[in-house]
Every structure is written in C-alpha cells, then in structure tokens.
Amino acid sequence: MNKKNVTKEKKTRNVIIIKTNRKKRNPTRTYETVSSNHYEMTVAGEAMHVTIERRKGIVNSSLRLSTKGLLVRVPLDLTEKEVQDLFKNYKDWIQSKWQDLLEKKKRQKNNKGMIYYRGKPYQIKVLIEDTIEDKKERIHIDEEAQQLHLQLQSTEKSQWREILKEELRKKGKEAILQRIPELNKGYDYDYNKVTIKDQKTRWGSCSGRKNLNFSWRLILMPPTVMDYVIVHELCHLGEMNHSPMFWYRVSVMMPQYERYRQILREEGTYMARIIDEVELLE
C-alpha cells in the first residue's frame, strides 16, 4: 500500500484497521460487498483460508483473523498492488496471530476432561461417596496431580456438571465478595448492592445507582484477572466512562492492568465457557 496514503492503524486483538487519507464521497455510508476472492495460503506450516472482499462505501482497509482464516476488506478502488502490499506490510502480524490461534485451537482440542480454576488447568475427577453432608465442600484441588476432585453420591453422577457449576458459583461469589472491600480500600468508593450472575462474556458492570454486578465465572480465571475486573467496576463509581481519568484511577491500584485486560480479552471467554462443554474422562 502506498504509505503516503496511510495515516494510522488501529489494532484490537486479531483485527487491524488501516486508516487512509481517502475521503468519503457518499455521506449516507452505504456499504456493499462488490466482489469476493477466496484462496488458501500456508502460514506457520498450516493452511489458512483467505477471503478478500472489495466493498463499496468504505475508505479503510481491515485485516481480521479467526480460526476460520483471514478476512481482508478493502475499498473498491484499491489497486491489486495495494492489496498485495497489505500482505507484505503485515506479514509478521498475520503469522504471529495465526500461530497464536492455532495454538489456542490445539489447546481446545486437547482439553477433554479439563477445566480452569483460578487460571490453572485441572483434570476433573469424580469421587463417589455414600452420603455427603449439606455443608461439606464438594470441590478439592490436588495440585500435585493437577486434578479437581468433585464429590458426588452415586445417584448424582448424571448431574455432575450442574453440581460442579453450582459449587464453583459459590466459590466465585465468596471470592468476589471478599475482594471488593479489600480492593476498595485504595479508593474508598461508596457502592450499594452487589449481584453475582452467570454471565459468559460480560464479566462485570456498574449501574448509575452504584450497584455492582459480576460473573461468578471469574473464579475460573487467574486471581489477578478477577481483581482487574473488580477494580475496573469500582473505578466506574468515580468515573462512569472510559476517559483518561478513568484509566488513571485503574492504574493507581493496578499499574499492570493492561496485561490482565489482555488476558481477559484473549483467554477469558474460553476459560469461562469450557465448563459448559467439557466431558468426563472414562
């Protein structure tokens, strides 16, 4: 791509948007895919499906990577040379991100019988007991064997997933309610109700009434990631936006918050959802 036409680029996870100096001729912003080309290329030793879409109404190009392949969207008037320059200029980024996605896909394929707890992978092992006291802890972690032991009665085996999720929900609620006042000592914000929900992608929220909401599935992630989400929502009690002042408040408590935010973005959904799909090993 002709570099004099490029003003800047925006990167978000597995997406790059290349902004240019082209001016929008049509103020109504009508977007339409005029043509699509499909082919495969080998990246990091694995075939990657590539789709190039020429779109009417856009002025910026974008590269979007997923486990399905690479989607390239370009303005209709972009020359073939400029398209090839995109691949040349972002070759290292494409290779690095594709390698990361392949490794993540491999982890997902080999995770049978495994879930995450506090950010660490554990194999689920069911232990059958004749009777279980109501207040007895059903989950025990064996660090040496890297196993999560779930205690069940013989009649409960078919309900193992629901029981495991309920026990983890309790642990998530306990950990979150404990950490909120501890982390708030650095801010001393006033808040009202705290609600623990079962959410798979929205980890926390703060309402205008100063009510805090969190997903119990944060217990599946590293403690630092849970702390980041709590700090994030606490800071909304002071700034109901994502302004520079908001991020400054976050950094006061967590100078390395960007690192934990990145882990949440890249691994959070996978860690949170694996419990819904995992099967027991025979």
ZICOR-V477101 format. One line per field, one symbol per residue. ss: DSSP state (a for helix, b for strand, c for the rest). psi: psi as a letter, one per 20 degrees, with the letter a starting at -180 (. if undefined). Layout:
ss=???
psi=???
This chain:
ss=ccaaabbbbbbbccbbbbbbcccccccccccbbbbbbbbbbbbccbbbbbbbbbbbccccbbbbbbccbbbbbbbccccaaaaaaaaaacaaaaaaaaaaaaaaaaaaaccccbbbbccbbbbbbbbbbcccccccccbbbbccccbbbbbbbaaaaaaaaaaaaaaaaaaaaaaaaaaaaaaacccccccccbbbbccccccbbbcccccbbbbaaaaaccaaaaaaaaaaaaaacccccccaaaaaaaaaacccaaaaaaaaaaaaaaaaaaaaaccccc
psi=qohiipgrqppodkpppoprjqqphoiimoppohqppprqqppkjqpppppoppppiqiqqqpopriiappppqqhjprhghghhggghkgggggghggghghghgghhjjpjprqpkiqpqppopppqgqpqgjppipppnhgilqopopqqhiihijhgggghghhgghggggghhhghghihiglqprdqppprnqihohrqprijkpppqpiihiirqhhgghggggghghihholalrhhghggghghnhkhhghhgggghiggghhihhihqqqq.
